[in-house]
Amino acid sequence: MSSFVIEGGYKLSGEITPQGAKNEALEVICAVLLTSEKVTIHNVPDILDVNNLIQLFRDMQVKVEHPAADTYTFQADAIDLDYLNTEDFLRKSGSLRGSVMIVGPLVARFGKALIPKPGGDKIGRRRLDTHFVGIQKLGACFSYDAERQLYEIEAKRLKGAYMLLDEASVTGTANILMAAVLAEGTTTIYNAACEPYLQQLSSMLNQMGARISGVGSNLLTIEGVESLGGTTHTILPDMIEVGSFIGMAAMTASDITIKNTGYDKLGIIPESFRRLGITVEQIGDDIHIPTHDSYEIDTFIDGSIMTIADAPWPGLTPDLLSVFLVVATQAVGSVLIHQKMFESRLFFVDKLIDMGAQIILCDPHRATVIGLGNRFKLRGSNMVSPDIRAGIALLIAAMSAEGTSHIHNIDQIDRGYQNIDKRLNNIGARITRL
């Protein structure tokens, strides 16, 4: 198990560029299974979750080429469907949450799919009902093998249908969307997720010959087509990295510029940081964070304590709440962090409390942070990263703390952040990988 050793208290300075978006990468790579023609994808992040999915595709006999550092080509013209029945496939796909999104493309194109219970972060229950119910409405049949703990999905021919999703699941919408583009007739998805990465997936599918309308709204209409062709697609910058760098700069009193942020696709992320008192300056497509001697949390108009909560897009992404929580510990003022979507994502706060943070964990979904400003610095500590987003929050805390910190299980961080130690060291951090 790898670890980071972080010497805290050093300011950052200079420029940093966010990687390609992890969540978009997982969606658009799964979409290559919908065609036998070549698909080229640019700005692919070099992170564990994405690399593991690409290797899984290689094992399925998808032809994969890597002509440039952030570019891959895929051609799924000779997929080995028998491989889906092997223990190797079940083991690899079961450890990767994003692998569930191969179900829609495989069922749409080949009439069958197999998937074990997927893995990923240990952040609470993440049900698959939305995925399965939606694909069932298109005509697929699901069966569960309790002994092998896997789902078998079959469909002779998918047919378009109207559906109202019980939740605006991002991966659920992506899975259903990829199944519907090759279904016979028209599919209408109401209460669809509409975040930028879904918009990107829809745009890519339309370039491949799909007929998707309503992109960017929660009502998608898909007219099924017989087949899709190849295309070239570029992944957006990762909004979670952009937000992480904003919080990191403020908490370490640093002056940095975040380059090529895809600012117009960030939604309310910049404004949410401004509510914590952080100066976020837009310069074209870049973001400049000046040095903050202190930053003060805003209140609501009536003077009540600020609440920052996650919500489906265009609300605030849940993947950044861990960062908002840790950044608030060194602000002036108080804030309630309300994590609505996952019931275990706030349990890492005990590690911040050990570092000297003033946090009250109200219940599995809510934490009140009493910001201490510059009166008390966090102190170095020995920690274990429980998931990707808590891992980056703990790294930010360690960089601002007095003394040396150790973060173990950093494979969790590597799943979502590309060479994060090297990139931060290049602008002044002191992080050693063991």
Solvent accessible surface area in square Angstrom, and as a share of the most:
residue,aa,sasa,rsa
1,M,167,0.75
2,S,37,0.24
3,S,10,0.06
4,F,0,0.00
5,V,28,0.16
6,I,0,0.00
7,E,76,0.34
8,G,13,0.13
9,G,57,0.55
10,Y,82,0.31
11,K,125,0.53
12,L,3,0.01
13,S,77,0.50
14,G,34,0.33
15,E,107,0.48
16,I,10,0.05
17,T,68,0.39
18,P,8,0.05
19,Q,11,0.05
20,G,2,0.02
21,A,0,0.00
22,K,18,0.07
23,N,45,0.23
24,E,0,0.00
25,A,0,0.00
26,L,11,0.06
27,E,1,0.01
28,V,0,0.00
29,I,0,0.00
30,C,0,0.00
31,A,0,0.00
32,V,1,0.01
33,L,0,0.00
34,L,3,0.02
35,T,2,0.01
36,S,52,0.34
37,E,91,0.41
38,K,99,0.42
39,V,0,0.00
40,T,26,0.15
41,I,0,0.00
42,H,64,0.28
43,N,39,0.20
44,V,5,0.03
45,P,2,0.01
46,D,75,0.39
47,I,3,0.02
48,L,67,0.33
49,D,7,0.04
50,V,0,0.00
51,N,48,0.25
52,N,74,0.38
53,L,0,0.00
54,I,1,0.01
55,Q,76,0.34
56,L,2,0.01
57,F,0,0.00
58,R,92,0.34
59,D,30,0.16
60,M,0,0.00
61,Q,99,0.44
62,V,5,0.03
63,K,107,0.45
64,V,26,0.15
65,E,98,0.44
66,H,91,0.41
67,P,91,0.57
68,A,50,0.39
69,A,95,0.74
70,D,60,0.31
71,T,9,0.05
72,Y,22,0.08
73,T,13,0.08
74,F,1,0.00
75,Q,48,0.21
76,A,1,0.01
77,D,63,0.33
78,A,60,0.46
79,I,23,0.12
80,D,54,0.28
81,L,40,0.20
82,D,106,0.55
83,Y,24,0.09
84,L,5,0.03
85,N,85,0.44
86,T,52,0.30
87,E,123,0.55
88,D,48,0.25
89,F,0,0.00
90,L,17,0.09
91,R,153,0.56
92,K,61,0.26
93,S,0,0.00
94,G,18,0.17
95,S,82,0.53
96,L,7,0.04
97,R,43,0.16
98,G,6,0.06
99,S,0,0.00
100,V,1,0.01
101,M,3,0.01
102,I,0,0.00
103,V,0,0.00
104,G,0,0.00
105,P,0,0.00
106,L,0,0.00
107,V,3,0.02
108,A,18,0.14
109,R,66,0.24
110,F,68,0.28
111,G,17,0.17
112,K,87,0.37
113,A,4,0.03
114,L,14,0.07
115,I,0,0.00
116,P,11,0.07
117,K,105,0.45
118,P,21,0.13
119,G,18,0.17
120,G,15,0.15
121,D,17,0.09
122,K,157,0.66
123,I,0,0.00
124,G,27,0.26
125,R,174,0.63
126,R,73,0.27
127,R,80,0.29
128,L,18,0.09
129,D,70,0.37
130,T,3,0.02
131,H,3,0.01
132,F,21,0.09
133,V,71,0.41
134,G,1,0.01
135,I,0,0.00
136,Q,81,0.36
137,K,97,0.41
138,L,1,0.00
139,G,44,0.42
140,A,7,0.05
141,C,94,0.56
142,F,39,0.16
143,S,63,0.41
144,Y,93,0.35
145,D,40,0.21
146,A,75,0.58
147,E,165,0.74
148,R,98,0.36
149,Q,99,0.44
150,L,0,0.00
151,Y,41,0.16
152,E,70,0.32
153,I,0,0.00
154,E,108,0.48
155,A,11,0.09
156,K,214,0.91
157,R,99,0.36
158,L,6,0.03
159,K,122,0.52
160,G,24,0.23
161,A,28,0.22
162,Y,133,0.51
163,M,2,0.01
164,L,104,0.52
165,L,11,0.06
166,D,95,0.49
167,E,67,0.30
168,A,25,0.19
169,S,20,0.13
170,V,49,0.28
171,T,46,0.26
172,G,0,0.00
173,T,0,0.00
174,A,0,0.00
175,N,0,0.00
176,I,0,0.00
177,L,0,0.00
178,M,0,0.00
179,A,0,0.00
180,A,0,0.00
181,V,0,0.00
182,L,11,0.05
183,A,1,0.00
184,E,87,0.39
185,G,42,0.41
186,T,71,0.41
187,T,0,0.00
188,T,31,0.18
189,I,0,0.00
190,Y,90,0.34
191,N,44,0.23
192,A,2,0.01
193,A,7,0.06
194,C,18,0.11
195,E,23,0.10
196,P,2,0.01
197,Y,5,0.02
198,L,4,0.02
199,Q,39,0.17
200,Q,30,0.13
201,L,0,0.00
202,S,2,0.01
203,S,45,0.29
204,M,0,0.00
205,L,0,0.00
206,N,53,0.27
207,Q,103,0.46
208,M,7,0.03
209,G,38,0.37
210,A,9,0.07
211,R,148,0.54
212,I,13,0.07
213,S,62,0.40
214,G,36,0.35
215,V,61,0.35
216,G,36,0.35
217,S,46,0.30
218,N,68,0.35
219,L,79,0.39
220,L,5,0.03
221,T,43,0.25
222,I,0,0.00
223,E,85,0.38
224,G,23,0.22
225,V,22,0.13
226,E,148,0.66
227,S,82,0.53
228,L,12,0.06
229,G,17,0.17
230,G,27,0.26
231,T,24,0.14
232,T,77,0.45
233,H,11,0.05
234,T,79,0.46
235,I,2,0.01
236,L,28,0.14
237,P,28,0.18
238,D,4,0.02
239,M,7,0.03
240,I,4,0.02
241,E,1,0.00
242,V,0,0.00
243,G,0,0.00
244,S,0,0.00
245,F,1,0.00
246,I,0,0.00
247,G,0,0.00
248,M,1,0.00
249,A,0,0.00
250,A,2,0.02
251,M,9,0.04
252,T,11,0.06
253,A,23,0.18
254,S,1,0.00
255,D,61,0.32
256,I,2,0.01
257,T,27,0.16
258,I,0,0.00
259,K,58,0.24
260,N,83,0.43
261,T,2,0.01
262,G,16,0.15
263,Y,35,0.13
264,D,133,0.69
265,K,77,0.32
266,L,3,0.01
267,G,41,0.39
268,I,77,0.39
269,I,3,0.01
270,P,4,0.03
271,E,92,0.41
272,S,2,0.02
273,F,0,0.00
274,R,81,0.30
275,R,69,0.25
276,L,0,0.00
277,G,30,0.29
278,I,4,0.02
279,T,61,0.35
280,V,8,0.04
281,E,69,0.31
282,Q,91,0.40
283,I,101,0.51
284,G,60,0.58
285,D,63,0.32
286,D,21,0.11
287,I,0,0.00
288,H,35,0.16
289,I,0,0.00
290,P,31,0.19
291,T,63,0.37
292,H,16,0.07
293,D,117,0.61
294,S,65,0.42
295,Y,12,0.05
296,E,115,0.51
297,I,9,0.05
298,D,77,0.40
299,T,70,0.41
300,F,78,0.32
301,I,190,0.96
302,D,122,0.63
303,G,51,0.49
304,S,52,0.33
305,I,95,0.48
306,M,6,0.02
307,T,42,0.24
308,I,2,0.01
309,A,29,0.22
310,D,1,0.00
311,A,37,0.29
312,P,78,0.49
313,W,53,0.19
314,P,92,0.58
315,G,17,0.16
316,L,7,0.03
317,T,20,0.12
318,P,20,0.13
319,D,20,0.10
320,L,0,0.00
321,L,0,0.00
322,S,2,0.01
323,V,0,0.00
324,F,0,0.00
325,L,0,0.00
326,V,0,0.00
327,V,0,0.00
328,A,0,0.00
329,T,0,0.00
330,Q,14,0.06
331,A,0,0.00
332,V,66,0.38
333,G,31,0.30
334,S,33,0.21
335,V,0,0.00
336,L,39,0.19
337,I,0,0.00
338,H,49,0.22
339,Q,1,0.00
340,K,107,0.45
341,M,74,0.33
342,F,31,0.13
343,E,61,0.27
344,S,32,0.21
345,R,8,0.03
346,L,0,0.00
347,F,99,0.41
348,F,3,0.01
349,V,2,0.01
350,D,77,0.40
351,K,43,0.18
352,L,0,0.00
353,I,72,0.37
354,D,91,0.47
355,M,0,0.00
356,G,18,0.17
357,A,3,0.02
358,Q,89,0.40
359,I,16,0.08
360,I,100,0.51
361,L,67,0.34
362,C,60,0.36
363,D,45,0.23
364,P,57,0.36
365,H,56,0.25
366,R,93,0.34
367,A,0,0.00
368,T,26,0.15
369,V,0,0.00
370,I,62,0.31
371,G,5,0.05
372,L,18,0.09
373,G,3,0.02
374,N,87,0.44
375,R,172,0.63
376,F,120,0.50
377,K,96,0.41
378,L,2,0.01
379,R,136,0.50
380,G,24,0.23
381,S,26,0.16
382,N,106,0.55
383,M,4,0.02
384,V,69,0.40
385,S,0,0.00
386,P,48,0.30
387,D,3,0.02
388,I,3,0.01
389,R,6,0.02
390,A,1,0.00
391,G,0,0.00
392,I,0,0.00
393,A,0,0.00
394,L,0,0.00
395,L,0,0.00
396,I,0,0.00
397,A,0,0.00
398,A,0,0.00
399,M,6,0.03
400,S,10,0.07
401,A,0,0.00
402,E,109,0.49
403,G,47,0.45
404,T,67,0.39
405,S,0,0.00
406,H,67,0.30
407,I,0,0.00
408,H,47,0.21
409,N,36,0.18
410,I,0,0.00
411,D,64,0.33
412,Q,29,0.13
413,I,0,0.00
414,D,23,0.12
415,R,34,0.12
416,G,1,0.01
417,Y,1,0.01
418,Q,47,0.21
419,N,67,0.34
420,I,0,0.00
421,D,9,0.05
422,K,130,0.55
423,R,39,0.14
424,L,1,0.00
425,N,57,0.29
426,N,126,0.65
427,I,15,0.08
428,G,30,0.29
429,A,7,0.05
430,R,113,0.41
431,I,8,0.04
432,T,72,0.42
433,R,96,0.35
434,L,126,0.62
